[in-house]
Amino acid sequence: MSEVVMYCTRFCPYCVSAERLLTRKGAEIRKIPVGGDPALWEEMEQLTGRNTVPQIFIGDYHVGGYDDLAALERDGDLDPLLEPVLNASRARG
């Protein structure tokens, strides 16, 4: 499914920054709160090979964390990556 998924914790400033950037781009984010849930944290680690938050997926593409997301934006690569997700969201109405 074309969606933006973000593994996050409640008080993580990088999670907040990632959410702000993605929301500003018009993306709806399905947030998966891993703080306090060892099973979800392990799921995140298994999927990403990383143990920090946020961990962001756009569609099937693992972006990584906030620094990775910001680099995509800086390089002009974020909008093309988000386009299919935003189009799918518009189609759903």
PyMOL Python script that loads the backbone (N, CA, C, O; Angstrom):
from pymol import cmd

cmd.read_pdbstr("""\
ATOM      1  N   MET A   1       0.840  -1.192   0.000  1.00  0.00           N
ATOM      2  CA  MET A   1       0.000   0.000   0.000  1.00  0.00           C
ATOM      3  C   MET A   1       0.879   1.246   0.000  1.00  0.00           C
ATOM      4  O   MET A   1       1.931   1.269   0.638  1.00  0.00           O
ATOM      5  N   SER A   2       0.457   2.254  -0.696  1.00  0.00           N
ATOM      6  CA  SER A   2       1.194   3.509  -0.749  1.00  0.00           C
ATOM      7  C   SER A   2       0.816   4.363   0.450  1.00  0.00           C
ATOM      8  O   SER A   2      -0.256   4.966   0.498  1.00  0.00           O
ATOM      9  N   GLU A   3       1.721   4.398   1.412  1.00  0.00           N
ATOM     10  CA  GLU A   3       1.498   5.228   2.575  1.00  0.00           C
ATOM     11  C   GLU A   3       2.837   5.590   3.203  1.00  0.00           C
ATOM     12  O   GLU A   3       3.872   5.000   2.891  1.00  0.00           O
ATOM     13  N   VAL A   4       2.791   6.563   4.087  1.00  0.00           N
ATOM     14  CA  VAL A   4       3.959   6.942   4.861  1.00  0.00           C
ATOM     15  C   VAL A   4       3.780   6.350   6.253  1.00  0.00           C
ATOM     16  O   VAL A   4       2.766   6.578   6.914  1.00  0.00           O
ATOM     17  N   VAL A   5       4.769   5.596   6.684  1.00  0.00           N
ATOM     18  CA  VAL A   5       4.747   4.973   8.006  1.00  0.00           C
ATOM     19  C   VAL A   5       5.966   5.464   8.765  1.00  0.00           C
ATOM     20  O   VAL A   5       7.076   5.508   8.235  1.00  0.00           O
ATOM     21  N   MET A   6       5.734   5.836  10.029  1.00  0.00           N
ATOM     22  CA  MET A   6       6.843   6.309  10.840  1.00  0.00           C
ATOM     23  C   MET A   6       6.806   5.629  12.203  1.00  0.00           C
ATOM     24  O   MET A   6       5.855   5.786  12.969  1.00  0.00           O
ATOM     25  N   TYR A   7       7.856   4.873  12.487  1.00  0.00           N
ATOM     26  CA  TYR A   7       8.059   4.334  13.829  1.00  0.00           C
ATOM     27  C   TYR A   7       8.610   5.482  14.662  1.00  0.00           C
ATOM     28  O   TYR A   7       9.579   6.127  14.264  1.00  0.00           O
ATOM     29  N   CYS A   8       8.001   5.741  15.812  1.00  0.00           N
ATOM     30  CA  CYS A   8       8.366   6.930  16.568  1.00  0.00           C
ATOM     31  C   CYS A   8       8.147   6.718  18.062  1.00  0.00           C
ATOM     32  O   CYS A   8       7.574   5.720  18.498  1.00  0.00           O
ATOM     33  N   THR A   9       8.623   7.687  18.820  1.00  0.00           N
ATOM     34  CA  THR A   9       8.316   7.758  20.251  1.00  0.00           C
ATOM     35  C   THR A   9       7.674   9.106  20.518  1.00  0.00           C
ATOM     36  O   THR A   9       7.738  10.017  19.693  1.00  0.00           O
ATOM     37  N   ARG A  10       7.072   9.213  21.650  1.00  0.00           N
ATOM     38  CA  ARG A  10       6.259  10.377  21.967  1.00  0.00           C
ATOM     39  C   ARG A  10       7.045  11.687  22.079  1.00  0.00           C
ATOM     40  O   ARG A  10       6.585  12.722  21.597  1.00  0.00           O
ATOM     41  N   PHE A  11       8.202  11.655  22.696  1.00  0.00           N
ATOM     42  CA  PHE A  11       8.914  12.896  22.976  1.00  0.00           C
ATOM     43  C   PHE A  11      10.199  13.074  22.164  1.00  0.00           C
ATOM     44  O   PHE A  11      11.086  13.827  22.566  1.00  0.00           O
ATOM     45  N   CYS A  12      10.301  12.404  21.060  1.00  0.00           N
ATOM     46  CA  CYS A  12      11.503  12.464  20.227  1.00  0.00           C
ATOM     47  C   CYS A  12      11.460  13.722  19.343  1.00  0.00           C
ATOM     48  O   CYS A  12      10.556  13.864  18.520  1.00  0.00           O
ATOM     49  N   PRO A  13      12.430  14.634  19.508  1.00  0.00           N
ATOM     50  CA  PRO A  13      12.413  15.849  18.677  1.00  0.00           C
ATOM     51  C   PRO A  13      12.622  15.566  17.192  1.00  0.00           C
ATOM     52  O   PRO A  13      12.119  16.306  16.347  1.00  0.00           O
ATOM     53  N   TYR A  14      13.357  14.506  16.865  1.00  0.00           N
ATOM     54  CA  TYR A  14      13.553  14.159  15.455  1.00  0.00           C
ATOM     55  C   TYR A  14      12.251  13.621  14.855  1.00  0.00           C
ATOM     56  O   TYR A  14      11.963  13.854  13.681  1.00  0.00           O
ATOM     57  N   CYS A  15      11.474  12.909  15.654  1.00  0.00           N
ATOM     58  CA  CYS A  15      10.170  12.422  15.192  1.00  0.00           C
ATOM     59  C   CYS A  15       9.250  13.602  14.894  1.00  0.00           C
ATOM     60  O   CYS A  15       8.554  13.617  13.879  1.00  0.00           O
ATOM     61  N   VAL A  16       9.254  14.591  15.789  1.00  0.00           N
ATOM     62  CA  VAL A  16       8.426  15.789  15.601  1.00  0.00           C
ATOM     63  C   VAL A  16       8.854  16.534  14.337  1.00  0.00           C
ATOM     64  O   VAL A  16       8.009  16.980  13.560  1.00  0.00           O
ATOM     65  N   SER A  17      10.152  16.666  14.135  1.00  0.00           N
ATOM     66  CA  SER A  17      10.642  17.356  12.937  1.00  0.00           C
ATOM     67  C   SER A  17      10.266  16.611  11.666  1.00  0.00           C
ATOM     68  O   SER A  17       9.870  17.226  10.676  1.00  0.00           O
ATOM     69  N   ALA A  18      10.387  15.298  11.689  1.00  0.00           N
ATOM     70  CA  ALA A  18      10.010  14.490  10.525  1.00  0.00           C
ATOM     71  C   ALA A  18       8.524  14.631  10.237  1.00  0.00           C
ATOM     72  O   ALA A  18       8.121  14.789   9.085  1.00  0.00           O
ATOM     73  N   GLU A  19       7.714  14.574  11.285  1.00  0.00           N
ATOM     74  CA  GLU A  19       6.267  14.718  11.107  1.00  0.00           C
ATOM     75  C   GLU A  19       5.935  16.088  10.513  1.00  0.00           C
ATOM     76  O   GLU A  19       5.100  16.186   9.614  1.00  0.00           O
ATOM     77  N   ARG A  20       6.571  17.123  10.999  1.00  0.00           N
ATOM     78  CA  ARG A  20       6.315  18.480  10.474  1.00  0.00           C
ATOM     79  C   ARG A  20       6.667  18.573   8.990  1.00  0.00           C
ATOM     80  O   ARG A  20       5.900  19.126   8.202  1.00  0.00           O
ATOM     81  N   LEU A  21       7.811  18.040   8.616  1.00  0.00           N
ATOM     82  CA  LEU A  21       8.233  18.101   7.210  1.00  0.00           C
ATOM     83  C   LEU A  21       7.260  17.330   6.323  1.00  0.00           C
ATOM     84  O   LEU A  21       6.824  17.833   5.287  1.00  0.00           O
ATOM     85  N   LEU A  22       6.926  16.121   6.728  1.00  0.00           N
ATOM     86  CA  LEU A  22       6.028  15.297   5.922  1.00  0.00           C
ATOM     87  C   LEU A  22       4.627  15.894   5.845  1.00  0.00           C
ATOM     88  O   LEU A  22       3.991  15.853   4.791  1.00  0.00           O
ATOM     89  N   THR A  23       4.149  16.441   6.942  1.00  0.00           N
ATOM     90  CA  THR A  23       2.822  17.064   6.960  1.00  0.00           C
ATOM     91  C   THR A  23       2.804  18.298   6.071  1.00  0.00           C
ATOM     92  O   THR A  23       1.831  18.546   5.359  1.00  0.00           O
ATOM     93  N   ARG A  24       3.888  19.071   6.114  1.00  0.00           N
ATOM     94  CA  ARG A  24       3.991  20.257   5.263  1.00  0.00           C
ATOM     95  C   ARG A  24       3.937  19.872   3.786  1.00  0.00           C
ATOM     96  O   ARG A  24       3.458  20.642   2.954  1.00  0.00           O
ATOM     97  N   LYS A  25       4.429  18.678   3.468  1.00  0.00           N
ATOM     98  CA  LYS A  25       4.400  18.174   2.093  1.00  0.00           C
ATOM     99  C   LYS A  25       3.029  17.614   1.712  1.00  0.00           C
ATOM    100  O   LYS A  25       2.793  17.276   0.552  1.00  0.00           O
ATOM    101  N   GLY A  26       2.124  17.515   2.695  1.00  0.00           N
ATOM    102  CA  GLY A  26       0.784  17.017   2.417  1.00  0.00           C
ATOM    103  C   GLY A  26       0.591  15.543   2.694  1.00  0.00           C
ATOM    104  O   GLY A  26      -0.458  14.986   2.370  1.00  0.00           O
ATOM    105  N   ALA A  27       1.583  14.901   3.286  1.00  0.00           N
ATOM    106  CA  ALA A  27       1.496  13.461   3.544  1.00  0.00           C
ATOM    107  C   ALA A  27       0.738  13.181   4.840  1.00  0.00           C
ATOM    108  O   ALA A  27       0.900  13.875   5.843  1.00  0.00           O
ATOM    109  N   GLU A  28      -0.078  12.163   4.786  1.00  0.00           N
ATOM    110  CA  GLU A  28      -0.685  11.614   5.996  1.00  0.00           C
ATOM    111  C   GLU A  28       0.266  10.535   6.498  1.00  0.00           C
ATOM    112  O   GLU A  28       0.797   9.750   5.712  1.00  0.00           O
ATOM    113  N   ILE A  29       0.476  10.499   7.806  1.00  0.00           N
ATOM    114  CA  ILE A  29       1.466   9.599   8.380  1.00  0.00           C
ATOM    115  C   ILE A  29       0.773   8.600   9.295  1.00  0.00           C
ATOM    116  O   ILE A  29       0.001   8.975  10.177  1.00  0.00           O
ATOM    117  N   ARG A  30       1.061   7.328   9.069  1.00  0.00           N
ATOM    118  CA  ARG A  30       0.616   6.305  10.017  1.00  0.00           C
ATOM    119  C   ARG A  30       1.763   6.119  11.004  1.00  0.00           C
ATOM    120  O   ARG A  30       2.797   5.534  10.682  1.00  0.00           O
ATOM    121  N   LYS A  31       1.552   6.631  12.211  1.00  0.00           N
ATOM    122  CA  LYS A  31       2.592   6.569  13.229  1.00  0.00           C
ATOM    123  C   LYS A  31       2.455   5.279  14.039  1.00  0.00           C
ATOM    124  O   LYS A  31       1.361   4.898  14.457  1.00  0.00           O
ATOM    125  N   ILE A  32       3.579   4.632  14.244  1.00  0.00           N
ATOM    126  CA  ILE A  32       3.638   3.425  15.059  1.00  0.00           C
ATOM    127  C   ILE A  32       4.486   3.764  16.282  1.00  0.00           C
ATOM    128  O   ILE A  32       5.711   3.839  16.188  1.00  0.00           O
ATOM    129  N   PRO A  33       3.835   3.970  17.435  1.00  0.00           N
ATOM    130  CA  PRO A  33       4.572   4.350  18.640  1.00  0.00           C
ATOM    131  C   PRO A  33       5.278   3.143  19.256  1.00  0.00           C
ATOM    132  O   PRO A  33       4.632   2.201  19.716  1.00  0.00           O
ATOM    133  N   VAL A  34       6.606   3.183  19.258  1.00  0.00           N
ATOM    134  CA  VAL A  34       7.382   2.046  19.756  1.00  0.00           C
ATOM    135  C   VAL A  34       7.869   2.244  21.187  1.00  0.00           C
ATOM    136  O   VAL A  34       8.355   1.298  21.806  1.00  0.00           O
ATOM    137  N   GLY A  35       7.746   3.447  21.717  1.00  0.00           N
ATOM    138  CA  GLY A  35       8.182   3.704  23.087  1.00  0.00           C
ATOM    139  C   GLY A  35       7.359   2.897  24.069  1.00  0.00           C
ATOM    140  O   GLY A  35       6.130   2.956  24.046  1.00  0.00           O
ATOM    141  N   GLY A  36       8.018   2.150  24.927  1.00  0.00           N
ATOM    142  CA  GLY A  36       7.309   1.359  25.920  1.00  0.00           C
ATOM    143  C   GLY A  36       6.730   0.061  25.388  1.00  0.00           C
ATOM    144  O   GLY A  36       6.039  -0.641  26.126  1.00  0.00           O
ATOM    145  N   ASP A  37       6.986  -0.278  24.142  1.00  0.00           N
ATOM    146  CA  ASP A  37       6.469  -1.519  23.571  1.00  0.00           C
ATOM    147  C   ASP A  37       7.633  -2.303  22.953  1.00  0.00           C
ATOM    148  O   ASP A  37       7.963  -2.105  21.784  1.00  0.00           O
ATOM    149  N   PRO A  38       8.244  -3.181  23.729  1.00  0.00           N
ATOM    150  CA  PRO A  38       9.411  -3.918  23.241  1.00  0.00           C
ATOM    151  C   PRO A  38       9.148  -4.708  21.957  1.00  0.00           C
ATOM    152  O   PRO A  38      10.039  -4.831  21.116  1.00  0.00           O
ATOM    153  N   ALA A  39       7.951  -5.236  21.800  1.00  0.00           N
ATOM    154  CA  ALA A  39       7.644  -6.025  20.598  1.00  0.00           C
ATOM    155  C   ALA A  39       7.652  -5.140  19.344  1.00  0.00           C
ATOM    156  O   ALA A  39       8.174  -5.537  18.302  1.00  0.00           O
ATOM    157  N   LEU A  40       7.074  -3.951  19.454  1.00  0.00           N
ATOM    158  CA  LEU A  40       7.072  -3.038  18.303  1.00  0.00           C
ATOM    159  C   LEU A  40       8.476  -2.511  18.023  1.00  0.00           C
ATOM    160  O   LEU A  40       8.857  -2.325  16.867  1.00  0.00           O
ATOM    161  N   TRP A  41       9.245  -2.270  19.091  1.00  0.00           N
ATOM    162  CA  TRP A  41      10.620  -1.807  18.894  1.00  0.00           C
ATOM    163  C   TRP A  41      11.430  -2.880  18.156  1.00  0.00           C
ATOM    164  O   TRP A  41      12.204  -2.577  17.248  1.00  0.00           O
ATOM    165  N   GLU A  42      11.235  -4.125  18.562  1.00  0.00           N
ATOM    166  CA  GLU A  42      11.939  -5.226  17.899  1.00  0.00           C
ATOM    167  C   GLU A  42      11.501  -5.347  16.446  1.00  0.00           C
ATOM    168  O   GLU A  42      12.324  -5.591  15.563  1.00  0.00           O
ATOM    169  N   GLU A  43      10.203  -5.177  16.197  1.00  0.00           N
ATOM    170  CA  GLU A  43       9.702  -5.198  14.814  1.00  0.00           C
ATOM    171  C   GLU A  43      10.409  -4.138  13.978  1.00  0.00           C
ATOM    172  O   GLU A  43      10.841  -4.407  12.857  1.00  0.00           O
ATOM    173  N   MET A  44      10.526  -2.917  14.538  1.00  0.00           N
ATOM    174  CA  MET A  44      11.204  -1.828  13.840  1.00  0.00           C
ATOM    175  C   MET A  44      12.656  -2.198  13.542  1.00  0.00           C
ATOM    176  O   MET A  44      13.137  -1.991  12.428  1.00  0.00           O
ATOM    177  N   GLU A  45      13.347  -2.740  14.534  1.00  0.00           N
ATOM    178  CA  GLU A  45      14.746  -3.129  14.345  1.00  0.00           C
ATOM    179  C   GLU A  45      14.893  -4.201  13.276  1.00  0.00           C
ATOM    180  O   GLU A  45      15.816  -4.147  12.464  1.00  0.00           O
ATOM    181  N   GLN A  46      13.985  -5.175  13.272  1.00  0.00           N
ATOM    182  CA  GLN A  46      14.039  -6.245  12.279  1.00  0.00           C
ATOM    183  C   GLN A  46      13.824  -5.698  10.870  1.00  0.00           C
ATOM    184  O   GLN A  46      14.502  -6.111   9.929  1.00  0.00           O
ATOM    185  N   LEU A  47      12.884  -4.772  10.726  1.00  0.00           N
ATOM    186  CA  LEU A  47      12.574  -4.209   9.410  1.00  0.00           C
ATOM    187  C   LEU A  47      13.667  -3.286   8.886  1.00  0.00           C
ATOM    188  O   LEU A  47      13.919  -3.234   7.683  1.00  0.00           O
ATOM    189  N   THR A  48      14.315  -2.556   9.797  1.00  0.00           N
ATOM    190  CA  THR A  48      15.208  -1.494   9.367  1.00  0.00           C
ATOM    191  C   THR A  48      16.686  -1.758   9.620  1.00  0.00           C
ATOM    192  O   THR A  48      17.546  -1.165   8.969  1.00  0.00           O
ATOM    193  N   GLY A  49      16.980  -2.645  10.561  1.00  0.00           N
ATOM    194  CA  GLY A  49      18.371  -2.848  10.957  1.00  0.00           C
ATOM    195  C   GLY A  49      18.903  -1.699  11.799  1.00  0.00           C
ATOM    196  O   GLY A  49      20.110  -1.593  12.018  1.00  0.00           O
ATOM    197  N   ARG A  50      18.017  -0.849  12.267  1.00  0.00           N
ATOM    198  CA  ARG A  50      18.401   0.314  13.078  1.00  0.00           C
ATOM    199  C   ARG A  50      17.654   0.297  14.405  1.00  0.00           C
ATOM    200  O   ARG A  50      16.590  -0.307  14.534  1.00  0.00           O
ATOM    201  N   ASN A  51      18.242   0.980  15.393  1.00  0.00           N
ATOM    202  CA  ASN A  51      17.599   0.999  16.713  1.00  0.00           C
ATOM    203  C   ASN A  51      17.383   2.421  17.213  1.00  0.00           C
ATOM    204  O   ASN A  51      17.453   2.686  18.413  1.00  0.00           O
ATOM    205  N   THR A  52      17.121   3.327  16.287  1.00  0.00           N
ATOM    206  CA  THR A  52      16.822   4.706  16.640  1.00  0.00           C
ATOM    207  C   THR A  52      15.510   5.119  15.979  1.00  0.00           C
ATOM    208  O   THR A  52      15.086   4.526  14.987  1.00  0.00           O
ATOM    209  N   VAL A  53      14.881   6.139  16.541  1.00  0.00           N
ATOM    210  CA  VAL A  53      13.657   6.690  15.957  1.00  0.00           C
ATOM    211  C   VAL A  53      13.921   8.117  15.519  1.00  0.00           C
ATOM    212  O   VAL A  53      14.786   8.792  16.078  1.00  0.00           O
ATOM    213  N   PRO A  54      13.189   8.575  14.530  1.00  0.00           N
ATOM    214  CA  PRO A  54      12.169   7.849  13.794  1.00  0.00           C
ATOM    215  C   PRO A  54      12.791   6.930  12.743  1.00  0.00           C
ATOM    216  O   PRO A  54      13.943   7.098  12.342  1.00  0.00           O
ATOM    217  N   GLN A  55      12.002   5.969  12.320  1.00  0.00           N
ATOM    218  CA  GLN A  55      12.305   5.172  11.143  1.00  0.00           C
ATOM    219  C   GLN A  55      11.115   5.346  10.212  1.00  0.00           C
ATOM    220  O   GLN A  55       9.976   5.052  10.575  1.00  0.00           O
ATOM    221  N   ILE A  56      11.393   5.825   9.020  1.00  0.00           N
ATOM    222  CA  ILE A  56      10.351   6.273   8.107  1.00  0.00           C
ATOM    223  C   ILE A  56      10.352   5.424   6.846  1.00  0.00           C
ATOM    224  O   ILE A  56      11.395   5.137   6.260  1.00  0.00           O
ATOM    225  N   PHE A  57       9.148   5.032   6.451  1.00  0.00           N
ATOM    226  CA  PHE A  57       8.934   4.338   5.183  1.00  0.00           C
ATOM    227  C   PHE A  57       8.000   5.187   4.333  1.00  0.00           C
ATOM    228  O   PHE A  57       6.986   5.690   4.819  1.00  0.00           O
ATOM    229  N   ILE A  58       8.347   5.341   3.073  1.00  0.00           N
ATOM    230  CA  ILE A  58       7.447   5.955   2.098  1.00  0.00           C
ATOM    231  C   ILE A  58       7.163   4.863   1.090  1.00  0.00           C
ATOM    232  O   ILE A  58       8.026   4.477   0.302  1.00  0.00           O
ATOM    233  N   GLY A  59       5.916   4.366   1.131  1.00  0.00           N
ATOM    234  CA  GLY A  59       5.603   3.169   0.369  1.00  0.00           C
ATOM    235  C   GLY A  59       6.465   2.039   0.898  1.00  0.00           C
ATOM    236  O   GLY A  59       6.546   1.835   2.109  1.00  0.00           O
ATOM    237  N   ASP A  60       7.105   1.309   0.013  1.00  0.00           N
ATOM    238  CA  ASP A  60       7.983   0.209   0.416  1.00  0.00           C
ATOM    239  C   ASP A  60       9.423   0.665   0.650  1.00  0.00           C
ATOM    240  O   ASP A  60      10.273  -0.137   1.036  1.00  0.00           O
ATOM    241  N   TYR A  61       9.696   1.942   0.418  1.00  0.00           N
ATOM    242  CA  TYR A  61      11.061   2.459   0.518  1.00  0.00           C
ATOM    243  C   TYR A  61      11.374   2.878   1.950  1.00  0.00           C
ATOM    244  O   TYR A  61      10.675   3.711   2.527  1.00  0.00           O
ATOM    245  N   HIS A  62      12.425   2.299   2.520  1.00  0.00           N
ATOM    246  CA  HIS A  62      12.875   2.695   3.854  1.00  0.00           C
ATOM    247  C   HIS A  62      13.757   3.927   3.723  1.00  0.00           C
ATOM    248  O   HIS A  62      14.888   3.845   3.246  1.00  0.00           O
ATOM    249  N   VAL A  63      13.233   5.058   4.146  1.00  0.00           N
ATOM    250  CA  VAL A  63      13.966   6.317   4.092  1.00  0.00           C
ATOM    251  C   VAL A  63      15.092   6.316   5.106  1.00  0.00           C
ATOM    252  O   VAL A  63      16.217   6.715   4.804  1.00  0.00           O
ATOM    253  N   GLY A  64      14.780   5.863   6.315  1.00  0.00           N
ATOM    254  CA  GLY A  64      15.712   5.937   7.435  1.00  0.00           C
ATOM    255  C   GLY A  64      15.159   6.897   8.462  1.00  0.00           C
ATOM    256  O   GLY A  64      13.953   6.933   8.710  1.00  0.00           O
ATOM    257  N   GLY A  65      16.049   7.679   9.062  1.00  0.00           N
ATOM    258  CA  GLY A  65      15.650   8.611  10.104  1.00  0.00           C
ATOM    259  C   GLY A  65      15.439  10.016   9.572  1.00  0.00           C
ATOM    260  O   GLY A  65      15.372  10.241   8.364  1.00  0.00           O
ATOM    261  N   TYR A  66      15.336  10.970  10.514  1.00  0.00           N
ATOM    262  CA  TYR A  66      15.078  12.349  10.123  1.00  0.00           C
ATOM    263  C   TYR A  66      16.200  12.918   9.264  1.00  0.00           C
ATOM    264  O   TYR A  66      15.933  13.602   8.276  1.00  0.00           O
ATOM    265  N   ASP A  67      17.448  12.648   9.625  1.00  0.00           N
ATOM    266  CA  ASP A  67      18.562  13.176   8.830  1.00  0.00           C
ATOM    267  C   ASP A  67      18.487  12.692   7.387  1.00  0.00           C
ATOM    268  O   ASP A  67      18.785  13.440   6.456  1.00  0.00           O
ATOM    269  N   ASP A  68      18.088  11.441   7.211  1.00  0.00           N
ATOM    270  CA  ASP A  68      17.937  10.885   5.859  1.00  0.00           C
ATOM    271  C   ASP A  68      16.798  11.579   5.113  1.00  0.00           C
ATOM    272  O   ASP A  68      16.919  11.896   3.930  1.00  0.00           O
ATOM    273  N   LEU A  69      15.691  11.809   5.823  1.00  0.00           N
ATOM    274  CA  LEU A  69      14.541  12.494   5.239  1.00  0.00           C
ATOM    275  C   LEU A  69      14.916  13.917   4.841  1.00  0.00           C
ATOM    276  O   LEU A  69      14.576  14.371   3.749  1.00  0.00           O
ATOM    277  N   ALA A  70      15.620  14.622   5.729  1.00  0.00           N
ATOM    278  CA  ALA A  70      16.038  15.991   5.444  1.00  0.00           C
ATOM    279  C   ALA A  70      16.991  16.031   4.246  1.00  0.00           C
ATOM    280  O   ALA A  70      16.933  16.963   3.444  1.00  0.00           O
ATOM    281  N   ALA A  71      17.856  15.042   4.119  1.00  0.00           N
ATOM    282  CA  ALA A  71      18.773  14.980   2.975  1.00  0.00           C
ATOM    283  C   ALA A  71      18.004  14.793   1.671  1.00  0.00           C
ATOM    284  O   ALA A  71      18.338  15.408   0.658  1.00  0.00           O
ATOM    285  N   LEU A  72      16.972  13.944   1.693  1.00  0.00           N
ATOM    286  CA  LEU A  72      16.135  13.777   0.496  1.00  0.00           C
ATOM    287  C   LEU A  72      15.499  15.107   0.107  1.00  0.00           C
ATOM    288  O   LEU A  72      15.461  15.462  -1.071  1.00  0.00           O
ATOM    289  N   GLU A  73      15.004  15.835   1.092  1.00  0.00           N
ATOM    290  CA  GLU A  73      14.373  17.134   0.834  1.00  0.00           C
ATOM    291  C   GLU A  73      15.401  18.114   0.275  1.00  0.00           C
ATOM    292  O   GLU A  73      15.130  18.804  -0.708  1.00  0.00           O
ATOM    293  N   ARG A  74      16.557  18.178   0.885  1.00  0.00           N
ATOM    294  CA  ARG A  74      17.615  19.102   0.470  1.00  0.00           C
ATOM    295  C   ARG A  74      18.075  18.818  -0.970  1.00  0.00           C
ATOM    296  O   ARG A  74      18.387  19.736  -1.729  1.00  0.00           O
ATOM    297  N   ASP A  75      18.108  17.529  -1.323  1.00  0.00           N
ATOM    298  CA  ASP A  75      18.570  17.133  -2.653  1.00  0.00           C
ATOM    299  C   ASP A  75      17.468  17.154  -3.714  1.00  0.00           C
ATOM    300  O   ASP A  75      17.728  16.882  -4.886  1.00  0.00           O
ATOM    301  N   GLY A  76      16.235  17.478  -3.302  1.00  0.00           N
ATOM    302  CA  GLY A  76      15.126  17.529  -4.246  1.00  0.00           C
ATOM    303  C   GLY A  76      14.540  16.169  -4.583  1.00  0.00           C
ATOM    304  O   GLY A  76      13.814  16.029  -5.567  1.00  0.00           O
ATOM    305  N   ASP A  77      14.853  15.159  -3.764  1.00  0.00           N
ATOM    306  CA  ASP A  77      14.381  13.803  -4.049  1.00  0.00           C
ATOM    307  C   ASP A  77      13.139  13.394  -3.253  1.00  0.00           C
ATOM    308  O   ASP A  77      12.564  12.337  -3.511  1.00  0.00           O
ATOM    309  N   LEU A  78      12.723  14.214  -2.296  1.00  0.00           N
ATOM    310  CA  LEU A  78      11.584  13.831  -1.457  1.00  0.00           C
ATOM    311  C   LEU A  78      10.261  13.936  -2.217  1.00  0.00           C
ATOM    312  O   LEU A  78       9.439  13.024  -2.142  1.00  0.00           O
ATOM    313  N   ASP A  79      10.046  15.020  -2.938  1.00  0.00           N
ATOM    314  CA  ASP A  79       8.771  15.198  -3.649  1.00  0.00           C
ATOM    315  C   ASP A  79       8.484  14.062  -4.630  1.00  0.00           C
ATOM    316  O   ASP A  79       7.369  13.539  -4.629  1.00  0.00           O
ATOM    317  N   PRO A  80       9.445  13.657  -5.469  1.00  0.00           N
ATOM    318  CA  PRO A  80       9.164  12.535  -6.377  1.00  0.00           C
ATOM    319  C   PRO A  80       8.861  11.234  -5.622  1.00  0.00           C
ATOM    320  O   PRO A  80       8.055  10.424  -6.078  1.00  0.00           O
ATOM    321  N   LEU A  81       9.498  11.041  -4.483  1.00  0.00           N
ATOM    322  CA  LEU A  81       9.253   9.841  -3.691  1.00  0.00           C
ATOM    323  C   LEU A  81       7.851   9.863  -3.076  1.00  0.00           C
ATOM    324  O   LEU A  81       7.196   8.826  -2.971  1.00  0.00           O
ATOM    325  N   LEU A  82       7.401  11.043  -2.674  1.00  0.00           N
ATOM    326  CA  LEU A  82       6.079  11.188  -2.063  1.00  0.00           C
ATOM    327  C   LEU A  82       4.940  11.210  -3.076  1.00  0.00           C
ATOM    328  O   LEU A  82       3.795  10.932  -2.721  1.00  0.00           O
ATOM    329  N   GLU A  83       5.237  11.533  -4.323  1.00  0.00           N
ATOM    330  CA  GLU A  83       4.184  11.720  -5.325  1.00  0.00           C
ATOM    331  C   GLU A  83       3.201  10.553  -5.429  1.00  0.00           C
ATOM    332  O   GLU A  83       1.994  10.791  -5.421  1.00  0.00           O
ATOM    333  N   PRO A  84       3.664   9.297  -5.526  1.00  0.00           N
ATOM    334  CA  PRO A  84       2.690   8.190  -5.605  1.00  0.00           C
ATOM    335  C   PRO A  84       1.826   8.069  -4.347  1.00  0.00           C
ATOM    336  O   PRO A  84       0.650   7.714  -4.435  1.00  0.00           O
ATOM    337  N   VAL A  85       2.391   8.357  -3.201  1.00  0.00           N
ATOM    338  CA  VAL A  85       1.638   8.280  -1.948  1.00  0.00           C
ATOM    339  C   VAL A  85       0.575   9.372  -1.908  1.00  0.00           C
ATOM    340  O   VAL A  85      -0.570   9.116  -1.534  1.00  0.00           O
ATOM    341  N   LEU A  86       0.951  10.578  -2.289  1.00  0.00           N
ATOM    342  CA  LEU A  86       0.001  11.687  -2.284  1.00  0.00           C
ATOM    343  C   LEU A  86      -1.099  11.463  -3.312  1.00  0.00           C
ATOM    344  O   LEU A  86      -2.262  11.766  -3.046  1.00  0.00           O
ATOM    345  N   ASN A  87      -0.747  10.932  -4.492  1.00  0.00           N
ATOM    346  CA  ASN A  87      -1.748  10.634  -5.512  1.00  0.00           C
ATOM    347  C   ASN A  87      -2.732   9.574  -5.043  1.00  0.00           C
ATOM    348  O   ASN A  87      -3.933   9.683  -5.290  1.00  0.00           O
ATOM    349  N   ALA A  88      -2.223   8.544  -4.363  1.00  0.00           N
ATOM    350  CA  ALA A  88      -3.097   7.493  -3.838  1.00  0.00           C
ATOM    351  C   ALA A  88      -4.035   8.045  -2.777  1.00  0.00           C
ATOM    352  O   ALA A  88      -5.199   7.653  -2.702  1.00  0.00           O
ATOM    353  N   SER A  89      -3.531   8.948  -1.966  1.00  0.00           N
ATOM    354  CA  SER A  89      -4.354   9.567  -0.930  1.00  0.00           C
ATOM    355  C   SER A  89      -5.460  10.407  -1.545  1.00  0.00           C
ATOM    356  O   SER A  89      -6.600  10.378  -1.081  1.00  0.00           O
ATOM    357  N   ARG A  90      -5.127  11.156  -2.592  1.00  0.00           N
ATOM    358  CA  ARG A  90      -6.142  11.974  -3.285  1.00  0.00           C
ATOM    359  C   ARG A  90      -7.202  11.093  -3.930  1.00  0.00           C
ATOM    360  O   ARG A  90      -8.385  11.434  -3.918  1.00  0.00           O
ATOM    361  N   ALA A  91      -6.786   9.966  -4.493  1.00  0.00           N
ATOM    362  CA  ALA A  91      -7.716   9.050  -5.157  1.00  0.00           C
ATOM    363  C   ALA A  91      -8.696   8.431  -4.165  1.00  0.00           C
ATOM    364  O   ALA A  91      -9.851   8.165  -4.496  1.00  0.00           O
ATOM    365  N   ARG A  92      -8.209   8.203  -2.926  1.00  0.00           N
ATOM    366  CA  ARG A  92      -9.096   7.649  -1.895  1.00  0.00           C
ATOM    367  C   ARG A  92     -10.099   8.678  -1.423  1.00  0.00           C
ATOM    368  O   ARG A  92     -11.138   8.332  -0.860  1.00  0.00           O
ATOM    369  N   GLY A  93      -9.792   9.936  -1.652  1.00  0.00           N
ATOM    370  CA  GLY A  93     -10.708  11.023  -1.366  1.00  0.00           C
ATOM    371  C   GLY A  93     -10.641  11.530  -0.009  1.00  0.00           C
ATOM    372  O   GLY A  93     -11.375  12.454   0.342  1.00  0.00           O
TER     373      GLY A  93
END
""", "prot")
cmd.dss("prot")
cmd.show_as("cartoon", "prot")
cmd.util.cbc("prot")
cmd.orient("prot")
